[in-house]
């Protein structure tokens, strides 16, 4: 049981390490002038699972410590210390995963069925913030998000007022009075941006969601 747990956590940590090797980039995505909003994603479901693992293994380590404190267990002290070392390694892996999850780094597999939309400077798409393009042909945009390793697709619909603006020295459209009409995330906050929010244009706005 312990070996299976260690193997599972090691695989997860390897994946996190590979993602962590990618340099987070707040300006990833197409470089052309276009309106977008910023999206931050937290995998709250994974965080809850990891926290449960953390609590369980912490309790198991405490139980081993109690056995080590019992003089009657002196003959098996070496075995108990080895067991504690294994569980401590597992706890260290879980704590590292919790830190990574809390940082918000996540991967978007596709939006509206389109893949390979984001790439940071070191490759990969484990980012902390995504630029989500806004449809400039109408006053609303619909998105179907597929998050890497998530079981379901998340829906988001926003509404806004299009105005003429200049982005990267190019005359284009921007969105004002952006509001979320509908979503299928566990929770959603925003949009956030300047103060008052009514004065923000799209590229200054950020939406925070949890899956």
DANORJO-V319952 format. One record per residue. N is the residue number from 0. OMEGA is omega in radians with two decimals (NA if undefined). D_LAST is the distance of its C-alpha to the last C-alpha in whole Angstrom. Layout:
# DANORJO-V319952
n	omega	d_last
N	OMEGA	D_LAST
N	OMEGA	D_LAST
This chain:
# DANORJO-V319952
n	omega	d_last
0	-3.13	29
1	-3.13	29
2	3.12	30
3	3.14	27
4	-3.14	24
5	-3.14	26
6	-3.14	26
7	-3.12	22
8	3.13	21
9	3.12	23
10	3.14	22
11	-3.11	18
12	3.09	20
13	3.11	22
14	3.13	19
15	3.14	18
16	3.12	21
17	3.10	22
18	-3.11	19
19	3.12	20
20	3.11	23
21	-3.13	22
22	3.13	23
23	-3.09	20
24	-3.13	21
25	-3.06	20
26	-3.07	22
27	-3.10	21
28	-3.13	22
29	-3.11	25
30	-3.13	28
31	3.11	29
32	-3.14	30
33	3.08	27
34	-3.14	25
35	2.90	21
36	-3.12	18
37	-3.12	16
38	3.01	13
39	-3.05	11
40	3.02	7
41	3.09	6
42	-3.08	5
43	3.13	6
44	3.10	6
45	-3.13	9
46	3.11	10
47	3.13	11
48	-3.14	13
49	3.13	14
50	3.09	16
51	3.07	17
52	-3.12	19
53	-3.13	20
54	-3.10	22
55	-3.10	23
56	3.07	25
57	3.11	26
58	3.13	28
59	3.09	29
60	3.10	31
61	3.13	32
62	3.10	34
63	3.11	35
64	3.11	37
65	3.11	38
66	3.11	40
67	3.13	41
68	-3.13	43
69	-3.12	45
70	-3.12	48
71	-3.12	48
72	-3.13	46
73	-3.13	48
74	-3.12	49
75	-3.09	45
76	-3.14	44
77	3.13	43
78	3.14	41
79	3.12	39
80	3.08	39
81	3.12	37
82	3.12	35
83	3.14	34
84	3.13	33
85	-3.13	31
86	3.10	29
87	3.07	29
88	3.11	28
89	3.14	25
90	3.12	24
91	3.10	24
92	-3.12	22
93	3.13	19
94	3.10	20
95	3.12	20
96	3.12	16
97	3.11	15
98	3.14	17
99	3.14	15
100	3.14	12
101	3.12	13
102	3.06	14
103	3.13	11
104	-3.06	13
105	-3.11	11
106	3.03	12
107	-3.12	12
108	3.14	14
109	3.00	15
110	-3.08	15
111	3.09	17
112	-3.11	19
113	-3.09	20
114	3.09	19
115	-3.11	20
116	-3.05	20
117	3.07	19
118	3.11	21
119	-2.96	22
120	3.14	26
121	3.14	26
122	-3.12	24
123	-3.11	21
124	3.03	17
125	-2.97	15
126	3.06	15
127	3.14	14
128	-3.12	15
129	3.00	15
130	-3.11	18
131	-3.10	17
132	3.13	20
133	3.11	22
134	-3.11	24
135	-3.14	27
136	3.13	29
137	-3.04	28
138	3.07	26
139	3.12	23
140	3.12	20
141	-3.11	18
142	2.99	15
143	-3.08	13
144	2.97	11
145	-3.14	11
146	3.14	9
147	3.09	11
148	3.09	11
149	-3.06	9
150	-3.01	10
151	3.08	10
152	-3.11	10
153	-3.07	8
154	3.08	11
155	3.10	12
156	3.14	16
157	3.12	18
158	-3.05	22
159	3.07	24
160	-3.13	28
161	3.10	29
162	3.06	32
163	3.14	34
164	3.10	33
165	3.10	34
166	-3.11	31
167	3.10	33
168	3.09	36
169	3.09	36
170	-3.10	36
171	3.11	33
172	2.99	30
173	-3.09	28
174	3.12	26
175	-3.12	26
176	-3.13	25
177	3.10	22
178	3.07	20
179	-3.14	16
180	-3.06	18
181	3.07	15
182	3.13	11
183	3.03	9
184	3.11	6
185	3.05	5
186	-3.13	7
187	3.07	9
188	3.13	12
189	0.13	15
190	3.02	17
191	3.10	19
192	-3.12	22
193	-3.12	26
194	0.09	27
195	-3.05	28
196	-3.12	25
197	-3.11	27
198	-3.09	29
199	2.93	26
200	-2.95	26
201	-3.01	23
202	3.09	23
203	-2.99	23
204	3.12	20
205	3.07	16
206	-3.11	13
207	-3.13	10
208	3.04	7
209	3.10	4
210	NA	0
